[in-house]
Amino acid sequence: MRLMTLVPAALLAASLTVLIAHPSRATTDAAPFTQQAFEASQKQGQPILVQITASWCPVCAKQRPILSQLEDEPKFKNLVVYNIDFDTQKDQVRAMGAQKQSTLIVFNGTTEKGRSTGEIDPAAIQSLLAKTAE
């Protein structure tokens, strides 16, 4: 019976170690992607960021804190952010024309303004997000 108590405790400790060692695994305030919500944002002419991410992706993990910080800046206060899960939302990934996780796509209303894949330079990501105002 003691072994049964130790195994769950060890698993919990291992999980907490992963979370503490990798705080960038926290998600941004991105809304889950639905076609209806995305199209409504487009029709309203809103600035939009679509993130295509995967929980296992190290580049996505590096992008998250950068995006979170940028989303808090006043100039991006109206940015609507949607997340598409690379592993579970394959139809949406294909519809966006993305080939890989860590893809960022920006729109101003219905017009795509830019995209990048694998970008982790904060200045480059900021420049991409700024295209939503063009």
C-alpha positions, 0 to 999 in steps of 0.5 A: 500500500505504501508503494501505491501512495508513493507513485502518485506523489512522484508523478505529481512532483515530476509534473510540478517540476516541469511546470516550474522549469518551463513557465513559458508553457503558460498560455496567452489569453488567446481564444480558441479558434472557431470559424464563426468567431473568426469571421465575426471579428473579420466582418467587424474590421478588427485587428486579428492574430491567429496563432497556430501552436502545439503544446509540445513545440519549443518555438511556440513556448518561446513565442508565448511570453513575447506575444503575451507581453506585446498583447499587453501594450496599449497599441495592441489593446484591440488585437483579437487573438485566436489559437489554433491547435496544430494537433487537434484542429487540422482542418483549420490549420489547412484552411489557414494554409499553414504547414507548421506549428509556431505560425503567426498570421495577422489580419486587418478585417478580412485582409491577411497582412502578414505571417511568419513561422518559427519567429522568436525575435520580439522586434520581428513579432512586434513588427508583424503585429503592427501590420494589423493597423495598416 
